[in-house]
Amino acid sequence: MQVQDILKELQSLSNAATLKHNKKSGAHDNQYGVKLGDIRKIAANIKTNHALALELWQTNNIDAKLLACLIIKPTALSPKEVTALVESIDFVGEADWFTSYILKDYPNKDQFRESWMKSKNKWAARAGWSLMASKIAQGAEGLDLDKLLDQLEKEMPIAVPEVQWTMNYALAYTGIHHPAYRARALALGEKLGILRDYPVSKGCTSPFAPIWINEMVKRAEQTKKK
């Protein structure tokens, strides 16, 4: 299957509601607004095709790049290529799928954490902080959590929203998974107030760190009692 054939198929699956939602979330005009479920179906038919994935990514079409995330072979990418991919992201949906389907399965992905966190490219920084959050949740081996909280206190208020989102994960996971730092994480979340007023659907937990931390700790305690 050729790139142009896939683009035609994606275009035929254009959905007005998805298009509108994507634009509201900051998407550019090079997109068709294909439902994610439809993109998954196309990927299931193609299966893994690394070369095709790279070609699709180069189109800079949002739907094509999302499809690329599903059919690429992460282990075939060099570290330089992984960095090039993250720096060419330009929509939050791409960022999330890059993390979930490419970065998640990349060997030694922690090699990118520190350099990406310092990157001036917001998507690299977002991914770097996502790696940091994961490391915190998985035990925080080798991390100085006091120093990390100092960094969050200084940098989080001036970060762009796309980066604040994963920095907030790092803050929340510190409080959730590390009881010795919970009080400070809660206090810092209250002080910063980031995502305090984030709209949340009924039945979902707010991403505001103090609410999130307390809710997850409560659930863990309830699970222990069962």
Sequence and secondary structure as in RCSB ss.txt:
>XXXX:A:sequence
MQVQDILKELQSLSNAATLKHNKKSGAHDNQYGVKLGDIRKIAANIKTNHALALELWQTNNIDAKLLACLIIKPT
ALSPKEVTALVESIDFVGEADWFTSYILKDYPNKDQFRESWMKSKNKWAARAGWSLMASKIAQGAEGLDLDKLLD
QLEKEMPIAVPEVQWTMNYALAYTGIHHPAYRARALALGEKLGILRDYPVSKGCTSPFAPIWINEMVKRAEQTKK
K
>XXXX:A:secstr
  HHHHHHHHHHTB HHHHHHHHHTT  SS   B HHHHHHHHHHH   HHHHHHHHHTT HHHHHHHHHH  GG
GS HHHHHHHHHT  SHHHHHHHIIIIITTSTTGGGGHHHHHT SSHHHHHHHHHHHHHHHHTT TT  HHHHHH
HHHHHGGGS HHHHHHHHHHHHHHHHH GGGHHHHHHHHHHH TTTT    TT    SHHHHHHHHHHHHHHHHH
 
